[in-house]
Amino acid sequence: MKMIVGLGNIGPQYDQTRHNTGFMVVEQFAQSHDINIKTRKMNAKFGTGFINGEKVLVVEPTTFMNDSGIAVKPLMDYFDIPVENIAIVHDDMDLPIGKIRVKDKGSAGGHNGIKSIIYQLGTENFTRVRVGTGHPDKTKSVVNYVLGKFTKDQLPGFKLAADHSVNALDDWVDGLSISELENRYN
């Protein structure tokens, strides 16, 4: 069994914001595989489905971003999912809009949702799909930027990155190695 977790903030005021990039990508992934993210347990919404014979759990934590690990760890334990079978999808301001990066370990890089997951799991060794949101110019605060929506000019780049992210997740579920994923998508 594999688990794909999209990071974001709950509540309608955060819908379609840059910080909810993880939610938007996993919702697109789930829709492409007819997986309903509707079960609510253990501080998360989730759904399951089979993709090429592999059972997949698609998760959106119902905690706020900074407490994402509180949802991830109990689900891993409950479904007995090893850390190498989880992938976290999240926004990344250090990547330009339209770009993604797949990696299998590393620090949180300042992302509080990833910090929480590292803390709860006790390891940095899990797959991540980082989706570029770009960085604000000097006239905007980081908080206002990440909690803002993509502009009309940014949307095509985001949609391209979301499509690439879904393809990368499909390949990850199918068993492509991290080095193959990095070569294909980074």
C-alpha positions in Angstrom: 0.0 0.0 0.0 1.2 3.5 -0.8 0.1 6.8 0.7 0.1 10.1 -1.1 -0.4 13.2 1.2 -1.2 16.7 -0.1 -0.4 19.5 2.2 -2.6 22.6 2.7 -4.8 24.5 5.1 -8.4 23.6 5.8 -11.2 26.1 5.4 -12.8 27.9 2.4 -10.6 31.0 2.9 -7.6 28.9 1.8 -9.2 27.2 -1.2 -7.1 27.6 -4.3 -4.3 29.5 -2.5 -0.6 28.8 -3.2 -0.2 27.2 0.2 -2.9 24.7 -0.8 -0.9 23.5 -3.8 -0.6 20.0 -2.2 -4.3 19.7 -1.8 -5.0 20.8 -5.4 -2.5 18.3 -6.8 -3.7 15.3 -4.8 -7.3 16.2 -5.7 -6.4 16.2 -9.4 -4.6 12.9 -8.9 -7.5 11.3 -7.0 -10.0 12.5 -9.6 -7.9 11.0 -12.4 -8.2 7.6 -10.6 -11.8 7.9 -9.4 -10.7 8.0 -5.8 -13.1 9.9 -3.5 -11.4 11.8 -0.7 -14.3 11.8 1.7 -13.5 9.6 4.8 -12.8 11.7 7.9 -10.7 10.1 10.6 -7.5 10.7 12.4 -7.2 14.4 11.6 -7.5 13.8 7.9 -9.7 13.3 4.9 -8.8 10.4 2.7 -9.8 7.9 0.1 -8.5 4.7 -1.3 -8.3 3.1 -4.6 -6.3 0.6 -6.7 -3.9 1.8 -9.4 -2.4 -1.0 -11.5 -3.0 -3.4 -8.7 -1.4 -1.2 -6.0 -3.7 0.0 -3.2 -3.3 3.8 -2.8 -4.4 6.0 0.1 -4.8 9.7 -0.9 -4.8 12.0 2.1 -5.5 15.7 3.0 -4.7 16.5 6.6 -7.5 18.4 8.4 -5.0 20.0 10.7 -3.5 23.2 9.7 -0.3 23.1 7.6 2.0 23.4 10.6 0.6 20.3 12.2 0.5 18.0 9.1 2.5 15.3 10.9 -0.3 14.8 13.4 -2.4 13.4 10.6 0.4 11.5 8.7 1.9 9.4 11.5 -1.4 7.9 12.8 -2.5 6.9 9.3 0.9 5.3 8.6 0.6 3.3 11.8 -3.1 2.4 11.3 -2.6 1.2 7.7 0.9 -0.2 8.5 2.6 1.8 5.7 6.4 2.0 5.8 8.0 5.4 5.3 9.4 4.5 1.9 5.8 4.1 0.7 4.7 7.6 1.4 4.9 10.7 -0.8 4.2 14.2 0.3 3.1 16.9 -2.2 3.7 20.5 -1.1 4.2 24.0 -2.3 7.7 25.4 -2.7 8.4 29.1 -3.0 12.1 28.4 -4.0 10.9 26.8 -7.3 9.5 28.9 -10.1 5.8 28.4 -11.0 5.6 25.6 -13.5 8.5 23.6 -12.1 8.4 20.5 -9.8 11.1 18.6 -8.0 11.0 15.0 -6.8 13.3 13.9 -4.0 13.5 11.2 -1.5 15.0 12.9 1.6 16.3 16.1 3.0 15.6 18.9 5.4 12.3 20.8 5.7 13.8 23.8 3.8 11.8 26.1 6.0 8.4 24.5 5.1 6.5 24.1 8.4 4.3 21.2 7.1 7.4 19.2 6.2 9.0 20.1 9.6 5.9 18.7 11.4 6.1 15.5 9.4 9.8 15.0 10.0 9.2 15.6 13.7 6.3 13.1 13.9 8.0 10.4 11.8 11.5 10.9 13.3 13.1 10.8 9.8 13.7 13.0 6.8 13.7 10.0 4.4 10.4 10.1 2.6 9.5 11.1 -1.0 8.4 14.6 -1.7 6.9 16.2 -4.8 7.7 19.9 -4.5 5.5 22.2 -6.6 6.8 25.6 -7.5 4.8 28.6 -6.5 7.5 31.2 -7.1 8.6 33.8 -4.6 6.9 37.1 -3.8 8.5 40.3 -4.9 9.9 42.6 -2.2 6.6 44.5 -2.0 4.7 41.5 -0.6 5.1 39.6 2.6 5.7 35.9 2.3 2.6 35.1 4.4 0.3 37.2 2.2 1.9 35.6 -0.9 1.5 32.0 0.1 -2.0 32.6 1.4 -2.9 34.4 -1.9 -4.3 32.8 -5.0 -2.4 32.3 -8.2 -2.8 35.2 -10.6 -4.3 34.9 -14.0 -0.8 35.0 -15.5 0.5 32.3 -13.0 -2.4 29.8 -13.5 -1.1 28.2 -16.8 2.3 27.5 -15.1 0.6 26.1 -12.1 -1.6 23.9 -14.2 1.4 22.6 -16.1 3.2 21.8 -12.8 0.1 20.1 -11.4 -0.1 17.9 -14.5 3.6 17.0 -14.2 3.1 16.3 -10.5 0.2 13.9 -11.2 2.3 12.1 -13.8 5.2 11.8 -11.3 2.8 10.4 -8.7 1.5 7.9 -11.2 5.1 6.8 -12.0 6.0 6.6 -8.3 3.0 4.4 -7.6 4.0 2.2 -10.6 7.4 1.7 -8.9 9.8 4.0 -10.7 12.9 4.6 -8.6 13.6 8.1 -7.2 16.6 8.5 -9.6 14.3 7.7 -12.6 11.7 10.2 -11.3 14.3 12.8 -10.8 15.7 12.3 -14.3 12.2 12.5 -15.8 10.7 15.4 -13.8 13.4 17.6 -12.2 
